[in-house]
Amino acid sequence: MLLACYQTAFAETQPETESKPTQVDTVHVHGARKAVDNTEKTGSYTIRNSNTATGLTISGKDTPQSVSAITKQQLNDRAITRVEDALQTATGVNVVRDSGLQTRFQSRGFYVDQIGEDGITINVAGRSGYSAKIDVAPTTDLAVYDHIEVVRGATGLTQSQSEPGGTINLIRKRPTTKFQHLGEISVDRWGTLRGMADVSGSLNKEQTIRGRLVGVAEKNESFKDRVDGKKRLIYGVLDADLSEKTVLTLGGLYQTSTEKPDFAGVMLPCENPKPSYFGQRRLPTCVEPVTLPRNTYLGANWSRHHINKTNSFFKLGHYFANGWKLNTEASYTDIDSDTKIGQPFSDSKVARGVANKLSPQYSDGWKYDRMLINPISYTKSNKQLGIKFDFTGTYDLFNHTHDAYLGYSYNRENINSQYAQIFDSDTEYNLIRGNFGNAGTCQAVRDKRYKIVGFNGSEVPEPNWGLYDGKGNHQVYQINCKDAYIRESGQPNPEGAFVTAQYNFDHY
């Protein structure tokens, strides 16, 4: 049984009275959105305005293209410090890792060959090419940027060399009026240690001169054995109010990095290969691969990838009385690299990823457990100059207010690169002198391929790179078999057993 109690309340009814209208003064509010949309300390995952697609500072919903942004809050929340990692979170961008040295970006099926900094683009490795896989135009550490803007689709309105896939624009940090400072120290599970300092504020009492200084020091570690690196960066920028309507910006950056390249990954040792058909060639298929530890690194200890990057830029902005603005910008980037790689490569005799075969004339018998290392040297000097002018404002026509943009951009790039790969013989020969003045024969005494299991990188001597300073393909000979007959071919070789070096020289 349910029992319920309730109480009724009655309100006293008051007689209606006639209300008198109240006169309120009219308030007019005028305002404009911030033209430069910095995301630092906003806590936002979006930006209000962008000008990467059209040159006009308009909102994303008014931009006639697909636009997205990676704000400073997003980068901080995910502890992202590299452009490659940041773009993995961007909608419609595919990050392609060709090797341990190059990362390319795809948008809508096309490679992105240019990355902008405040709208001025620099060329990066886009389309795949053998020597191009060693990318010497590294992206700058994200400590110097406020946010990243990504436009999917061509931006021909602002870039004469716009790619059909899209545009990536990195927006630099600018000085602040109020003093602020930030310091970060981080370490990851593999032991990478990183420190960052960021100081900004006014440099005079009138706050007409403002500066910002950013520094980064990083020591990289990896889950792979002997794969490590280090990076140093210094970035400075200065804003000066030349007048109430004219602002001058000067800035510069220097970044140096050294890392151990993992160019080719891990060859697959095979104890029991069986023949299989790939096209018209009979190549081995690995039935019982040898399980290697996850931290295996099959590279020589002298392998290295060293890069120095210097960038200087300036911007002069002037506001006219009628609301129009003229910007003049210039940026100069100088990148020098020196790369030496000693890692294994598969050849035409084996299936991709399967190690080289050792013949039965040596004690180990027929086993696919060896690798041949063909050293690579790649040096490159890359200088790029970018200049940009833009003129923006509004005008009235047919009872409507219209936005206008007029721009001009100029880019020049100068590259000097030298690429050499040494195709070494897989056998070491020794001279067996003949009787009665005969030249003798050259016999194989040692297989020069390195055993994969137990490889520690110290077995491979670094070549004398000074021998490979010519242009075109040429051969460098080993004289221990001079004037001997090579037993395999039966033909005399007056120079000895040789090493073939492929050498390319590019200038454009």
C-alpha positions as CSV (number, residue, x, y, z in Angstrom):
1,M,0.0,0.0,0.0
2,L,1.3,3.4,-0.9
3,L,0.4,6.5,1.1
4,A,1.0,10.0,-0.2
5,C,0.6,13.3,1.5
6,Y,0.5,16.7,-0.2
7,Q,0.0,20.2,0.8
8,T,-1.7,22.9,-1.2
9,A,-0.2,26.4,-1.2
10,F,-2.1,29.5,-2.2
11,A,-0.5,32.8,-3.3
12,E,-2.1,36.1,-2.6
13,T,-3.2,37.7,-5.8
14,Q,-2.2,41.4,-6.1
15,P,-4.1,43.8,-8.3
16,E,-2.5,44.5,-11.6
17,T,-0.8,47.8,-12.0
18,E,0.2,49.6,-15.2
19,S,3.9,49.3,-16.0
20,K,5.8,52.4,-17.2
21,P,8.4,52.0,-20.0
22,T,12.0,52.8,-19.2
23,Q,14.1,54.7,-21.6
24,V,17.7,53.3,-22.0
25,D,20.5,55.1,-23.7
26,T,21.8,53.5,-26.9
27,V,25.2,51.9,-26.7
28,H,27.3,51.5,-29.9
29,V,30.1,48.8,-29.8
30,H,32.8,48.8,-32.4
31,G,35.5,46.2,-32.7
32,A,37.6,44.1,-35.0
33,R,39.1,40.6,-34.7
34,K,42.8,40.3,-34.2
35,A,44.5,40.2,-37.6
36,V,47.5,38.1,-36.4
37,D,46.0,35.0,-34.8
38,N,48.6,33.7,-32.3
39,T,47.5,30.6,-30.5
40,E,50.0,30.7,-27.6
41,K,48.3,30.7,-24.2
42,T,44.8,30.6,-25.7
43,G,44.2,27.0,-24.8
44,S,42.4,26.7,-28.1
45,Y,42.6,23.9,-30.7
46,T,41.4,26.2,-33.5
47,I,42.4,29.5,-35.0
48,R,40.0,32.3,-35.8
49,N,41.7,33.6,-38.9
50,S,44.1,32.4,-41.6
51,N,45.6,33.9,-44.8
52,T,47.6,30.9,-46.1
53,A,45.0,29.9,-48.7
54,T,43.9,33.3,-50.2
55,G,46.2,36.0,-48.7
56,L,43.2,37.5,-47.0
57,T,43.0,37.3,-43.3
58,I,39.6,35.6,-43.0
59,S,38.0,32.9,-40.9
60,G,38.1,29.2,-41.9
61,K,34.4,29.1,-42.7
62,D,34.9,31.9,-45.2
63,T,37.9,30.3,-46.9
64,P,36.9,28.4,-50.1
65,Q,39.3,25.5,-49.3
66,S,39.8,22.8,-46.8
67,V,41.9,24.4,-44.0
68,S,43.0,23.1,-40.6
69,A,45.4,24.2,-38.0
70,I,47.6,22.5,-35.3
71,T,47.8,25.0,-32.5
72,K,50.4,25.5,-29.8
73,Q,48.0,23.9,-27.3
74,Q,47.8,20.8,-29.4
75,L,51.5,20.5,-29.7
76,N,52.0,21.0,-25.9
77,D,49.3,18.5,-25.0
78,R,50.9,15.8,-27.2
79,A,54.5,16.8,-26.4
80,I,55.2,17.1,-30.1
81,T,58.5,18.7,-31.1
82,R,58.9,17.7,-34.7
83,V,57.0,18.7,-37.8
84,E,56.8,15.1,-38.9
85,D,55.0,14.0,-35.8
86,A,52.7,17.1,-35.8
87,L,51.5,16.4,-39.4
88,Q,50.6,12.9,-38.5
89,T,47.7,14.5,-36.5
90,A,46.6,16.7,-39.4
91,T,43.5,15.8,-41.4
92,G,44.2,14.6,-44.9
93,V,48.0,14.5,-44.6
94,N,49.9,11.3,-45.1
95,V,53.4,11.1,-43.6
96,V,55.7,8.8,-45.7
97,R,58.9,7.5,-44.2
98,D,61.0,6.3,-47.1
99,S,64.1,5.5,-45.0
100,G,65.8,6.5,-41.9
101,L,66.8,9.8,-43.5
102,Q,63.8,11.1,-45.3
103,T,60.2,11.8,-44.5
104,R,57.9,13.1,-47.2
105,F,54.4,14.5,-46.9
106,Q,51.4,13.7,-49.1
107,S,48.1,15.5,-49.5
108,R,45.3,14.3,-51.8
109,G,47.7,11.8,-53.4
110,F,50.4,14.4,-54.3
111,Y,53.7,15.1,-52.6
112,V,54.3,18.4,-50.9
113,D,57.5,19.8,-52.2
114,Q,57.4,23.1,-50.4
115,I,56.9,24.1,-46.8
116,G,56.3,27.7,-45.9
117,E,57.5,29.8,-43.0
118,D,55.2,32.9,-42.5
119,G,54.2,32.4,-46.1
120,I,57.6,32.2,-47.8
121,T,58.3,28.7,-49.0
122,I,61.4,26.6,-49.1
123,N,61.9,23.4,-51.1
124,V,62.0,20.1,-49.4
125,A,62.5,16.5,-50.7
126,G,59.2,15.5,-52.1
127,R,59.2,13.1,-55.1
128,S,61.2,10.0,-54.4
129,G,64.6,9.6,-56.0
130,Y,67.5,7.5,-54.9
131,S,69.9,10.2,-53.9
132,A,66.9,12.4,-52.9
133,K,66.2,9.9,-50.1
134,I,68.9,11.6,-48.2
135,D,67.0,14.8,-47.2
136,V,69.2,17.7,-46.3
137,A,66.5,20.3,-45.8
138,P,65.4,19.3,-42.3
139,T,62.4,20.9,-40.7
140,T,63.1,23.3,-37.9
141,D,62.3,22.3,-34.3
142,L,58.8,23.3,-33.4
143,A,60.0,25.4,-30.4
144,V,60.2,28.4,-32.7
145,Y,56.7,28.1,-34.1
146,D,53.3,29.3,-32.8
147,H,51.1,27.0,-34.9
148,I,50.9,25.1,-38.2
149,E,48.4,25.8,-40.9
150,V,47.5,23.1,-43.5
151,V,45.6,23.9,-46.7
152,R,44.5,20.9,-48.8
153,G,44.5,21.7,-52.5
154,A,46.5,24.1,-54.6
155,T,47.1,27.6,-53.2
156,G,47.7,29.3,-56.5
157,L,46.5,32.6,-55.3
158,T,49.5,33.1,-53.0
159,Q,52.1,30.7,-54.4
160,S,53.2,30.7,-58.1
161,Q,54.7,27.2,-57.6
162,S,51.8,25.8,-55.6
163,E,51.5,22.0,-55.5
164,P,48.1,20.4,-56.3
165,G,48.2,18.4,-53.0
166,G,48.4,21.3,-50.6
167,T,50.4,23.7,-48.6
168,I,52.0,23.6,-45.1
169,N,52.7,26.9,-43.5
170,L,54.6,27.3,-40.3
171,I,53.9,30.4,-38.3
172,R,56.8,31.7,-36.3
173,K,56.6,32.9,-32.7
174,R,56.7,36.7,-32.3
175,P,57.8,38.9,-29.4
176,T,55.3,39.8,-26.7
177,T,54.7,43.2,-25.1
178,K,54.6,41.7,-21.6
179,F,57.6,39.9,-20.1
180,Q,57.2,36.1,-20.1
181,H,59.6,33.2,-19.8
182,L,59.2,29.4,-20.2
183,G,61.5,26.5,-19.5
184,E,61.0,22.8,-20.3
185,I,62.9,19.7,-19.5
186,S,61.7,16.3,-20.7
187,V,62.9,12.7,-21.0
188,D,61.2,9.8,-22.8
189,R,61.2,6.1,-22.3
190,W,64.3,5.5,-24.5
191,G,66.4,8.1,-22.7
192,T,66.0,11.1,-25.0
193,L,66.8,14.3,-23.0
194,R,65.5,17.6,-24.1
195,G,65.7,21.2,-22.7
196,M,64.0,24.3,-24.0
197,A,64.0,27.9,-22.9
198,D,61.8,30.7,-24.2
199,V,62.1,34.4,-23.1
200,S,60.1,37.3,-24.5
201,G,59.2,40.9,-23.6
202,S,59.7,44.6,-24.2
203,L,63.2,45.9,-24.3
204,N,62.4,49.6,-23.5
205,K,60.0,51.5,-21.3
206,E,57.9,52.7,-24.2
207,Q,57.5,49.1,-25.4
208,T,58.3,50.0,-28.9
209,I,61.1,47.5,-29.1
210,R,60.2,43.9,-28.3
211,G,62.4,40.8,-28.5
212,R,62.2,37.0,-28.1
213,L,64.9,34.4,-27.7
214,V,64.4,30.6,-27.9
215,G,67.0,27.9,-27.3
216,V,66.9,24.1,-27.6
217,A,69.3,21.4,-26.6
218,E,68.5,17.8,-27.2
219,K,70.2,14.4,-26.9
220,N,68.4,11.7,-28.8
221,E,68.3,8.0,-28.0
222,S,66.4,5.2,-29.7
223,F,65.2,1.7,-29.1
224,K,67.7,0.6,-31.7
225,D,71.2,-0.2,-30.5
226,R,73.8,2.5,-31.3
227,V,71.3,4.8,-32.9
228,D,71.4,8.2,-31.3
229,G,71.9,11.9,-32.1
230,K,72.0,15.4,-30.8
231,K,70.5,18.8,-31.8
232,R,71.2,22.4,-30.9
233,L,69.0,25.4,-31.8
234,I,69.0,29.2,-31.2
235,Y,66.3,31.5,-32.5
236,G,65.9,35.2,-32.0
237,V,63.4,37.8,-33.3
238,L,63.0,41.5,-32.8
239,D,60.0,43.8,-33.4
240,A,60.5,47.6,-33.6
241,D,57.8,50.2,-34.0
242,L,59.4,52.7,-36.4
243,S,56.2,54.8,-36.2
244,E,52.6,54.3,-35.1
245,K,51.9,52.6,-38.4
246,T,55.2,51.0,-39.3
247,V,56.6,47.8,-37.8
248,L,60.0,46.3,-38.6
249,T,60.8,42.6,-37.8
250,L,64.3,41.1,-37.8
251,G,65.1,37.5,-36.9
252,G,67.5,34.6,-37.3
253,L,67.9,31.0,-36.5
254,Y,70.8,28.5,-36.3
255,Q,70.2,24.8,-36.0
256,T,72.8,22.0,-36.0
257,S,72.0,18.3,-35.7
258,T,73.9,15.0,-35.9
259,E,72.3,11.6,-36.0
260,K,73.0,8.0,-36.7
261,P,71.1,7.1,-39.9
262,D,69.2,3.9,-40.2
263,F,69.0,3.9,-44.0
264,A,68.2,0.3,-45.0
265,G,66.6,-1.3,-41.9
266,V,67.4,-5.0,-41.1
267,M,68.3,-7.7,-43.6
268,L,66.6,-11.0,-43.0
269,P,68.9,-13.9,-42.1
270,C,67.6,-17.2,-43.4
271,E,68.8,-20.7,-42.4
272,N,66.6,-22.7,-44.8
273,P,65.9,-20.8,-48.0
274,K,63.9,-22.4,-50.7
275,P,63.7,-21.3,-54.4
276,S,60.7,-19.4,-55.6
277,Y,59.8,-17.6,-58.8
278,F,59.7,-13.8,-58.9
279,G,59.1,-12.9,-62.6
280,Q,61.6,-14.8,-64.6
281,R,64.2,-15.1,-61.9
282,R,64.6,-17.9,-59.4
283,L,65.0,-16.1,-56.1
284,P,65.1,-17.5,-52.5
285,T,62.1,-17.3,-50.2
286,C,62.9,-17.4,-46.5
287,V,61.0,-20.3,-44.8
288,E,62.8,-20.2,-41.5
289,P,64.0,-16.6,-40.8
290,V,66.3,-16.0,-37.9
291,T,64.6,-13.9,-35.2
292,L,66.6,-10.8,-34.4
293,P,66.2,-8.6,-31.4
294,R,64.0,-5.5,-31.9
295,N,67.0,-3.2,-31.2
296,T,69.1,-4.6,-34.0
297,Y,71.0,-2.0,-36.0
298,L,73.0,-3.2,-39.0
299,G,75.1,-0.1,-39.6
300,A,78.7,0.8,-39.3
301,N,79.8,2.8,-36.3
302,W,81.1,5.6,-38.5
303,S,77.7,6.2,-40.2
304,R,76.6,9.8,-39.6
305,H,74.2,12.5,-40.8
306,H,75.3,16.0,-39.9
307,I,73.4,19.1,-40.9
308,N,73.8,22.8,-40.3
309,K,70.9,25.1,-41.0
310,T,70.9,28.9,-40.9
311,N,68.0,31.2,-41.6
312,S,67.6,35.0,-41.5
313,F,64.5,36.9,-42.3
314,F,63.0,40.4,-42.1
315,K,59.5,41.9,-42.5
316,L,58.4,45.5,-42.9
317,G,54.7,46.3,-42.4
318,H,53.1,49.7,-42.9
319,Y,49.4,50.7,-42.4
320,F,48.0,53.4,-44.6
321,A,45.4,56.0,-43.4
322,N,42.7,54.3,-45.4
323,G,43.2,50.9,-43.7
324,W,45.3,49.3,-46.4
325,K,48.5,47.5,-45.4
326,L,51.7,46.9,-47.3
327,N,54.0,44.0,-46.2
328,T,57.6,43.4,-47.5
329,E,59.2,40.1,-46.4
330,A,62.5,38.3,-47.2
331,S,64.0,35.1,-46.0
332,Y,67.4,33.5,-46.7
333,T,68.2,29.8,-45.8
334,D,71.5,28.1,-46.0
335,I,71.7,24.4,-45.4
336,D,74.9,22.3,-45.4
337,S,75.0,18.6,-44.9
338,D,77.6,15.8,-44.7
339,T,76.2,12.2,-44.8
340,K,78.2,8.9,-44.6
341,I,76.3,5.6,-44.6
342,G,77.6,2.1,-44.1
343,Q,74.6,-0.2,-44.2
344,P,73.6,-3.4,-46.2
345,F,71.6,-3.4,-49.4
346,S,70.0,-6.3,-51.2
347,D,71.1,-7.0,-54.7
348,S,69.6,-8.7,-57.8
349,K,70.6,-12.2,-56.6
350,V,68.2,-12.2,-53.6
351,A,64.7,-11.3,-52.8
352,R,64.2,-7.9,-51.1
353,G,65.0,-8.1,-47.4
354,V,66.7,-11.5,-47.6
355,A,70.4,-11.6,-46.7
356,N,73.2,-12.6,-49.1
357,K,74.3,-16.2,-49.7
358,L,77.6,-17.6,-48.6
359,S,79.0,-20.2,-51.0
360,P,80.2,-23.7,-49.9
361,Q,83.9,-22.9,-50.6
362,Y,83.9,-21.3,-47.1
363,S,83.4,-23.2,-43.9
364,D,79.9,-21.9,-43.1
365,G,78.3,-23.5,-46.2
366,W,75.2,-22.4,-48.1
367,K,73.5,-20.0,-45.9
368,Y,71.7,-16.7,-46.4
369,D,73.1,-15.1,-43.3
370,R,75.6,-12.5,-44.7
371,M,75.3,-8.9,-45.9
372,L,77.4,-6.8,-48.2
373,I,77.8,-3.2,-47.3
374,N,78.1,-0.6,-50.1
375,P,79.2,2.7,-48.4
376,I,77.5,5.9,-49.5
377,S,78.8,9.5,-49.2
378,Y,76.4,12.4,-49.9
379,T,77.3,16.1,-49.3
380,K,75.1,18.9,-50.2
381,S,74.9,22.7,-50.0
382,N,71.5,24.3,-50.4
383,K,70.9,28.0,-50.5
384,Q,67.4,29.5,-50.9
385,L,66.2,33.0,-51.1
386,G,62.5,34.1,-50.9
387,I,61.0,37.5,-51.3
388,K,57.3,38.4,-50.9
389,F,55.3,41.6,-51.3
390,D,51.6,41.8,-50.5
391,F,49.1,44.7,-50.4
392,T,45.8,44.1,-48.7
393,G,42.8,46.3,-47.8
394,T,39.0,46.9,-48.3
395,Y,37.0,49.0,-50.7
396,D,33.3,49.8,-51.2
397,L,31.6,49.0,-54.5
398,F,27.9,48.6,-55.3
399,N,26.9,49.2,-51.7
400,H,29.1,46.4,-50.4
401,T,32.5,46.3,-48.8
402,H,35.0,44.0,-50.5
403,D,38.4,42.6,-49.4
404,A,41.3,42.9,-51.9
405,Y,44.7,41.2,-52.0
406,L,47.6,41.8,-54.4
407,G,50.8,39.8,-54.0
408,Y,54.2,39.1,-55.6
409,S,56.6,36.3,-54.6
410,Y,60.1,35.4,-55.8
411,N,62.1,32.3,-55.0
412,R,65.6,31.3,-56.0
413,E,67.5,28.1,-55.1
414,N,71.1,27.1,-55.6
415,I,72.2,23.5,-54.9
416,N,75.6,21.8,-55.1
417,S,75.5,18.1,-54.3
418,Q,78.0,15.2,-54.5
419,Y,76.9,11.6,-54.3
420,A,79.1,8.5,-54.3
421,Q,78.3,4.9,-53.7
422,I,81.1,2.3,-53.6
423,F,80.1,-1.1,-55.1
424,D,82.6,-3.3,-53.3
425,S,83.6,-6.8,-54.4
426,D,82.1,-9.4,-52.2
427,T,85.4,-11.4,-52.2
428,E,88.9,-10.5,-51.0
429,Y,91.6,-11.7,-53.4
430,N,95.3,-12.5,-52.9
431,L,98.0,-12.9,-55.4
432,I,99.5,-16.4,-56.0
433,R,102.6,-15.8,-58.0
434,G,103.4,-18.1,-60.9
435,N,106.6,-19.9,-61.8
436,F,109.2,-18.8,-64.3
437,G,108.1,-15.2,-64.3
438,N,104.5,-15.8,-65.0
439,A,102.0,-13.3,-63.6
440,G,100.3,-15.8,-61.4
441,T,96.7,-16.0,-60.4
442,C,94.5,-14.1,-58.0
443,Q,92.6,-16.5,-55.7
444,A,89.7,-15.7,-53.4
445,V,90.8,-16.0,-49.7
446,R,88.0,-14.4,-47.7
447,D,84.3,-13.6,-48.1
448,K,83.9,-9.8,-47.4
449,R,80.2,-10.1,-46.6
450,Y,79.5,-9.6,-42.9
451,K,77.6,-12.0,-40.8
452,I,74.4,-10.5,-39.6
453,V,74.0,-12.3,-36.2
454,G,76.4,-10.7,-33.8
455,F,77.2,-7.7,-36.0
456,N,78.3,-4.7,-33.8
457,G,79.3,-2.1,-36.4
458,S,83.0,-2.1,-35.7
459,E,83.8,-4.7,-38.4
460,V,83.4,-2.3,-41.3
461,P,86.3,0.2,-41.9
462,E,85.4,3.6,-43.2
463,P,86.5,4.1,-46.8
464,N,89.1,6.7,-47.8
465,W,86.5,9.2,-49.2
466,G,89.3,11.3,-50.7
467,L,89.7,8.7,-53.5
468,Y,86.3,9.5,-54.8
469,D,86.6,13.1,-55.8
470,G,86.1,12.9,-59.5
471,K,83.1,13.3,-61.8
472,G,81.2,10.4,-63.4
473,N,81.7,6.7,-62.9
474,H,85.2,5.4,-62.3
475,Q,87.0,2.5,-60.7
476,V,89.4,2.4,-57.8
477,Y,91.7,-0.7,-57.8
478,Q,93.2,-2.8,-55.1
479,I,96.9,-3.4,-56.0
480,N,97.3,-6.7,-54.1
481,C,96.5,-8.6,-57.3
482,K,98.3,-6.3,-59.8
483,D,99.4,-8.1,-63.0
484,A,97.5,-11.3,-62.0
485,Y,94.9,-13.3,-63.6
486,I,91.5,-13.4,-62.0
487,R,90.7,-17.0,-61.7
488,E,86.9,-16.6,-62.2
489,S,87.3,-15.0,-65.6
490,G,90.7,-16.2,-66.7
491,Q,91.4,-12.6,-68.0
492,P,94.5,-10.6,-67.0
493,N,93.9,-7.5,-64.9
494,P,96.8,-5.1,-64.9
495,E,95.4,-3.0,-62.1
496,G,94.3,-5.7,-59.7
497,A,91.0,-6.7,-58.1
498,F,88.9,-3.6,-58.3
499,V,86.2,-1.8,-56.4
500,T,83.7,0.1,-58.6
501,A,82.5,3.5,-57.4
502,Q,79.5,5.2,-58.8
503,Y,79.8,9.0,-58.5
504,N,77.3,11.7,-59.3
505,F,77.9,15.5,-59.2
506,D,74.9,17.8,-59.4
507,H,74.8,21.6,-59.7
508,Y,71.6,23.6,-60.4
